[in-house]
């Protein structure tokens, strides 16, 4: 940002306008994202409200819902965007680690009306054959190690049973 401002001082009104527009876009994006809470499904809104309450209860903290906390992504392969709420996008002014710890942060995956939560250190989606696969970086203890031990879980949505399916591979 300082380079942009420095260039703005030397570059004249055009560069200052670009910097102003970038800052305005950032604020407008944040405001638009905050309005998106009203459109959240009830199950996810309850998670946000519980997080707000936990923050308020801890020394009267101020809760922040940051950009990137909500994702719309196809989780089950039906080409419809499902909902994901990442607590990594939550912040509390009085407790830095209220929502995340060494094990990661909770992510809440909503497929149709079914909500499942997973403690993870990051996740992504992949297509493997006919399956839409949720890949999550989880705590190393889930692989017989400690936190820094690499450990990933792969899960697929079973639309007949309405559950996530995963297995531990048996390597030889």
Backbone bond lengths (Angstrom), bond angles and torsions (degrees), N, CA, C in turn:
res aa  C-N    CA-C-N  psi(-1)  N-CA   C-N-CA  omega(-1)  CA-C   N-CA-C  phi
1 X - - - 1.449 - - 1.518 110.25 -
2 X 1.356 118.16 -39.72 1.455 120.09 -177.33 1.519 110.63 -62.85
3 X 1.346 118.44 -36.57 1.456 120.32 177.31 1.524 110.72 -64.54
4 X 1.333 116.43 -39.64 1.458 118.93 178.27 1.522 110.51 -63.46
5 X 1.309 116.45 -42.67 1.458 119.86 179.85 1.521 109.97 -66.04
6 X 1.362 117.10 -42.66 1.456 119.33 178.62 1.522 110.42 -60.79
7 X 1.338 116.82 -44.69 1.449 119.73 177.65 1.519 110.36 -63.11
8 X 1.337 116.12 -35.45 1.456 120.35 178.34 1.512 111.28 -60.68
9 X 1.324 116.98 -37.56 1.459 120.38 179.55 1.522 110.56 -67.51
10 X 1.334 116.08 -37.60 1.455 119.66 -178.47 1.521 111.93 -88.51
11 X 1.326 116.10 -29.92 1.456 119.59 -170.85 1.510 114.60 -86.49
12 X 1.289 118.31 -9.45 1.445 119.83 177.33 1.517 113.45 91.33
13 X 1.307 115.01 -166.53 1.459 122.53 -172.56 1.527 112.29 -65.64
14 X 1.331 118.05 -33.29 1.462 120.25 -178.20 1.517 112.06 -61.53
15 X 1.323 116.20 -44.90 1.468 119.68 179.93 1.522 110.44 -68.89
16 X 1.326 117.26 -39.49 1.462 119.89 177.63 1.522 110.73 -61.69
17 X 1.316 116.80 -36.25 1.463 121.07 178.35 1.529 110.04 -64.64
18 X 1.334 117.07 -41.99 1.467 120.89 178.45 1.529 109.90 -61.42
19 X 1.337 116.88 -45.02 1.460 120.94 179.16 1.526 109.94 -63.05
20 X 1.316 117.81 -44.56 1.461 121.71 178.52 1.522 110.79 -59.86
21 X 1.331 117.29 -44.64 1.469 120.80 -179.92 1.516 111.28 -63.95
22 X 1.329 117.05 -39.89 1.470 120.36 178.94 1.525 110.60 -63.84
23 X 1.320 116.73 -43.18 1.468 120.82 179.44 1.526 109.66 -66.67
24 X 1.309 117.20 -42.95 1.469 120.41 178.73 1.520 110.97 -62.04
25 X 1.314 116.82 -41.59 1.467 120.38 179.52 1.521 110.46 -62.60
26 X 1.325 116.25 -40.24 1.465 119.51 179.31 1.527 110.53 -62.89
27 X 1.327 117.08 -44.46 1.463 119.65 179.83 1.523 111.09 -68.38
28 X 1.318 117.29 -41.29 1.461 119.84 179.57 1.515 111.30 -65.61
29 X 1.343 117.72 -37.31 1.459 120.87 177.46 1.519 109.81 -63.93
30 X 1.326 117.31 -43.64 1.463 120.59 179.43 1.525 110.19 -62.30
31 X 1.337 116.84 -42.24 1.457 119.67 -179.84 1.518 110.90 -65.40
32 X 1.320 116.42 -42.11 1.460 119.57 179.69 1.521 109.84 -63.76
33 X 1.315 116.65 -39.42 1.458 120.14 -179.56 1.528 110.69 -64.86
34 X 1.312 117.04 -39.62 1.461 120.44 178.96 1.526 110.59 -62.45
35 X 1.315 117.15 -37.67 1.468 120.68 178.26 1.521 111.30 -65.51
36 X 1.324 117.34 -25.18 1.457 120.99 -178.53 1.529 112.44 -63.21
37 X 1.326 118.59 -18.21 1.462 120.91 179.74 1.516 111.95 -59.49
38 X 1.309 117.26 -32.20 1.460 119.35 -179.39 1.523 111.63 -66.83
39 X 1.322 117.67 -22.85 1.450 121.18 179.93 1.517 113.98 -94.50
40 X 1.330 116.95 1.77 1.471 119.86 -179.69 1.523 110.70 -67.51
41 X 1.319 116.36 143.15 1.466 118.64 172.46 1.529 110.07 -60.66
42 X 1.306 116.85 151.56 1.457 123.31 -175.47 1.527 112.92 -53.00
43 X 1.338 117.36 -43.36 1.462 120.33 -177.48 1.534 111.18 -60.58
44 X 1.331 117.40 -39.43 1.460 120.65 -179.56 1.524 111.12 -77.57
45 X 1.308 116.75 -36.92 1.462 120.11 176.96 1.528 110.39 -60.94
46 X 1.331 117.21 -37.80 1.468 120.88 176.58 1.527 111.10 -62.53
47 X 1.333 118.34 -37.49 1.472 122.35 177.27 1.530 110.37 -64.62
48 X 1.325 116.42 -42.68 1.464 120.65 179.18 1.526 110.41 -65.40
49 X 1.334 116.97 -43.87 1.466 120.81 179.70 1.527 111.29 -63.61
50 X 1.335 117.92 -38.64 1.465 121.07 177.14 1.528 110.64 -65.59
51 X 1.327 116.77 -38.16 1.465 120.76 177.87 1.526 110.98 -66.89
52 X 1.328 116.48 -40.61 1.467 120.90 176.86 1.523 110.32 -61.28
53 X 1.328 116.55 -43.98 1.457 121.35 -179.14 1.521 111.18 -65.22
54 X 1.324 117.10 -42.29 1.474 120.96 178.72 1.521 110.44 -60.96
55 X 1.316 117.16 -40.01 1.465 121.02 178.57 1.525 110.62 -66.59
56 X 1.314 116.68 -46.55 1.461 121.39 179.52 1.529 111.36 -61.36
57 X 1.331 115.85 -39.01 1.463 120.57 179.94 1.522 112.64 -68.79
58 X 1.325 117.48 -23.44 1.463 121.31 -179.99 1.524 108.90 -92.76
59 X 1.299 116.20 92.44 1.468 123.92 177.64 1.524 113.11 55.29
60 X 1.337 115.78 35.62 1.466 122.24 176.69 1.530 112.68 55.88
61 X 1.327 115.29 43.59 1.466 120.62 -179.23 1.514 112.98 -67.80
62 X 1.314 114.73 159.62 1.462 122.41 176.48 1.524 108.26 -101.83
63 X 1.299 116.62 124.34 1.462 123.41 -178.05 1.525 110.24 -85.16
64 X 1.324 115.79 141.23 1.464 121.26 174.52 1.524 109.00 -128.31
65 X 1.306 115.26 133.38 1.464 123.40 176.74 1.519 105.46 -106.34
66 X 1.321 116.90 103.98 1.455 121.17 -170.87 1.525 112.56 -89.57
67 X 1.326 115.28 160.40 1.460 120.89 176.15 1.522 108.91 -58.34
68 X 1.292 116.86 142.14 1.461 121.03 179.73 1.514 113.42 93.54
69 X 1.322 118.30 -2.18 1.466 120.43 179.31 1.524 111.19 -76.35
70 X 1.313 117.51 -25.02 1.467 122.22 -179.13 1.522 108.97 -113.68
71 X 1.329 114.86 134.22 1.467 121.01 175.99 1.520 108.40 -128.76
72 X 1.299 115.29 141.86 1.467 121.59 171.75 1.523 105.78 -114.29
73 X 1.329 116.61 113.06 1.457 121.78 -175.19 1.527 109.04 -149.09
74 X 1.312 116.75 149.05 1.465 120.94 176.69 1.521 108.25 -76.16
75 X 1.322 116.87 109.05 1.462 122.04 -179.10 1.520 112.82 -90.57
76 X 1.327 117.01 -29.09 1.461 120.05 -170.60 1.526 114.88 -112.26
77 X 1.320 117.96 3.49 1.457 120.80 176.03 1.517 115.55 81.20
78 X 1.336 117.49 14.33 1.466 119.58 179.82 1.529 112.79 -95.13
79 X 1.306 117.45 8.19 1.461 126.45 178.66 1.534 113.01 70.99
80 X 1.309 117.19 5.79 1.467 122.16 174.37 1.529 108.01 -98.55
81 X 1.323 116.51 139.89 1.461 119.52 179.35 1.527 110.06 -78.29
82 X 1.331 114.71 124.86 1.454 121.86 176.59 1.531 107.87 -94.98
83 X 1.321 116.32 -176.55 1.461 121.93 -176.20 1.522 111.36 -114.05
84 X 1.339 115.56 140.67 1.458 122.01 171.34 1.521 106.86 -133.48
85 X 1.324 115.51 132.82 1.462 122.56 175.56 1.522 107.10 -115.80
86 X 1.327 116.88 117.52 1.460 122.27 179.77 1.524 110.28 -103.08
87 X 1.332 115.68 119.58 1.458 119.44 178.28 1.524 112.06 -69.90
88 X 1.328 117.99 -8.71 1.466 120.98 172.62 1.525 109.66 -62.11
89 X 1.317 116.90 -21.44 1.459 122.08 177.98 1.520 113.74 -90.81
90 X 1.324 117.64 9.41 1.464 122.11 175.86 1.528 108.58 -98.93
91 X 1.311 116.43 146.14 1.462 120.95 175.25 1.523 108.69 -143.00
92 X 1.323 114.76 147.56 1.459 121.49 177.37 1.526 108.16 -130.52
93 X 1.315 116.42 130.92 1.468 120.94 -175.15 1.528 113.59 -64.75
94 X 1.319 117.59 -23.07 1.466 119.58 -175.67 1.527 113.25 -107.97
95 X 1.333 118.43 -0.10 1.467 120.64 -177.64 1.524 109.64 -150.85
96 X 1.313 116.06 101.98 1.462 120.93 -176.78 1.527 111.95 -61.97
97 X 1.327 117.65 -38.34 1.467 120.07 -174.19 1.530 112.65 -109.32
98 X 1.308 117.56 31.72 1.462 120.49 -178.59 1.532 112.16 -66.11
99 X 1.314 117.34 -34.68 1.458 120.62 -174.30 1.524 114.05 -107.17
100 X 1.305 117.87 -17.68 1.459 121.73 -177.38 1.527 109.28 -136.25
101 X 1.318 115.64 151.25 1.451 121.05 178.21 1.518 110.31 -144.02
102 X 1.311 116.91 -158.55 1.460 120.20 -178.02 1.523 112.09 -65.78
103 X 1.316 117.24 -24.30 1.463 120.78 177.61 1.512 112.95 -79.90
104 X 1.308 116.91 -12.15 1.458 121.87 -178.55 1.511 111.11 115.71
105 X 1.300 115.65 -150.28 1.463 123.34 -178.36 1.523 108.34 -129.27
106 X 1.299 115.83 155.02 1.468 119.67 176.18 1.526 109.13 -78.17
107 X 1.319 114.40 137.33 1.461 121.74 169.60 1.520 106.17 -119.91
108 X 1.312 115.60 136.79 1.463 122.01 -177.43 1.529 107.90 -112.32
109 X 1.321 116.28 119.03 1.457 123.55 -175.56 1.530 108.94 -106.95
110 X 1.326 116.10 119.24 1.461 121.93 -178.01 1.526 109.30 -111.62
111 X 1.342 115.31 111.97 1.462 121.88 176.38 1.521 105.98 -114.42
112 X 1.337 115.66 120.28 1.458 122.02 -171.76 1.522 107.53 53.23
113 X 1.322 119.79 -117.30 1.468 121.79 178.89 1.528 112.13 -107.06
114 X 1.326 116.91 13.12 1.463 121.51 -174.35 1.525 109.99 -104.11
115 X 1.335 116.42 120.84 1.456 122.71 -177.71 1.524 110.13 -108.16
116 X 1.329 115.46 128.96 1.456 122.63 176.23 1.521 107.96 -131.04
117 X 1.334 116.15 143.67 1.459 120.98 -178.36 1.523 109.69 -121.19
118 X 1.331 115.68 146.70 1.454 121.58 -178.01 1.522 109.69 -142.44
119 X 1.338 115.97 127.13 1.462 121.23 173.45 1.521 107.06 -76.54
120 X 1.331 116.79 123.14 1.461 119.93 -176.15 1.519 111.02 -152.47
121 X 1.333 114.23 166.80 1.460 121.20 179.14 1.523 111.03 -109.66
122 X 1.311 115.95 14.75 1.459 123.36 178.95 1.520 109.24 146.41
123 X 1.308 116.30 152.40 1.463 120.31 -179.25 1.519 109.70 -148.44
124 X 1.323 114.66 162.49 1.459 121.20 177.09 1.525 107.65 -156.44
125 X 1.310 116.43 168.47 1.457 122.02 177.39 1.523 109.21 -114.47
126 X 1.338 115.43 147.81 1.463 121.18 177.10 1.521 108.64 -142.17
127 X 1.302 115.61 157.93 1.458 121.66 173.13 1.522 106.81 -106.30
128 X 1.328 115.92 122.77 1.457 121.49 176.30 1.517 106.11 -127.54
129 X 1.333 116.17 111.34 1.455 120.07 -174.82 1.517 109.12 57.66
130 X 1.328 116.80 -132.35 1.471 119.77 -178.98 1.536 112.85 -83.62
131 X 1.331 117.41 0.84 1.459 120.21 -172.04 1.517 113.08 -102.45
132 X 1.310 114.10 144.56 1.462 123.34 168.80 1.520 104.13 -94.50
133 X 1.341 117.72 120.34 1.458 122.07 -171.02 1.524 110.61 -116.28
134 X 1.321 115.47 129.25 1.459 122.64 174.08 1.522 107.16 -89.87
135 X 1.328 116.68 119.52 1.460 122.64 177.42 1.518 107.66 -107.51
136 X 1.326 116.92 126.02 1.461 120.08 -178.35 1.520 110.27 -129.93
137 X 1.320 115.68 132.70 1.459 123.22 173.87 1.532 105.72 -82.21
138 X 1.331 116.63 112.52 1.461 120.89 -175.80 1.533 110.39 -114.72
139 X 1.313 115.43 169.65 1.464 122.54 -179.25 1.521 110.06 -57.32
140 X 1.317 116.40 138.17 1.457 122.16 -178.02 1.514 114.94 -57.44
141 X 1.333 117.78 -22.16 1.466 120.53 179.17 1.530 111.33 -63.88
142 X 1.334 117.07 -22.76 1.459 119.81 177.79 1.532 112.04 -74.65
143 X 1.337 115.98 -7.97 1.465 121.46 177.08 1.531 110.28 -118.74
144 X 1.328 116.80 22.13 1.447 120.51 177.68 1.517 114.51 78.33
145 X 1.315 117.52 16.07 1.462 120.98 -179.06 1.517 111.48 -120.28
146 X 1.325 114.89 -148.48 1.460 122.75 175.84 1.523 107.70 -120.94
147 X 1.329 117.62 -179.26 1.466 121.16 -172.68 1.528 114.20 -46.89
148 X 1.347 120.58 -50.16 1.471 118.11 -176.11 1.536 114.51 -75.46
149 X 1.342 117.99 -4.54 1.461 119.77 177.82 1.526 109.04 -65.49
150 X 1.336 117.77 125.95 1.464 118.91 179.70 1.533 110.62 -60.76
151 X 1.321 116.10 132.33 1.459 120.17 -178.56 1.525 109.03 -155.23
152 X 1.317 115.60 124.51 1.462 121.07 -179.59 1.521 108.44 -130.61
153 X 1.313 116.23 139.76 1.459 121.47 174.99 1.530 107.70 -112.69
154 X 1.321 115.01 139.72 1.466 121.26 175.65 1.525 107.52 -115.31
155 X 1.328 116.50 129.76 1.466 121.33 -177.75 1.516 109.99 -133.30
156 X 1.316 115.59 143.96 1.466 121.22 174.76 1.526 108.35 -121.85
157 X 1.316 115.47 148.14 1.463 121.60 -179.88 1.521 109.04 -83.22
158 X 1.328 116.18 126.47 1.463 122.35 175.66 1.523 106.34 -97.00
159 X 1.328 116.14 103.11 1.469 120.05 -174.80 1.532 112.67 -72.65
160 X 1.329 117.58 -19.25 1.466 119.37 176.62 1.527 111.09 -74.56
161 X 1.316 116.70 -44.17 1.467 121.88 -177.77 1.529 112.83 -95.16
162 X 1.340 117.25 -10.56 1.469 123.24 -178.82 1.527 112.17 58.57
163 X 1.344 116.02 48.81 1.465 122.77 177.80 1.530 109.18 -142.04
164 X 1.337 115.19 159.60 1.463 121.70 171.60 1.522 107.61 -83.79
165 X 1.323 116.71 138.49 1.461 122.04 178.44 1.531 109.04 -116.04
166 X 1.344 114.99 130.12 1.464 122.36 178.42 1.518 107.86 -143.75
167 X 1.298 115.48 159.94 1.454 119.77 174.54 1.518 109.34 -147.59
168 X 1.308 115.01 155.56 1.449 120.33 171.71 1.521 106.75 -91.10
169 X 1.286 117.88 124.98 1.452 121.22 -178.99 1.530 109.96 -71.18
170 X 1.310 116.05 146.98 1.457 120.78 175.58 1.527 107.73 -106.37
171 X 1.320 114.99 98.92 1.453 121.43 -177.66 1.522 110.76 -82.99
172 X 1.317 116.62 142.06 1.479 121.11 176.39 1.504 109.50 -113.28
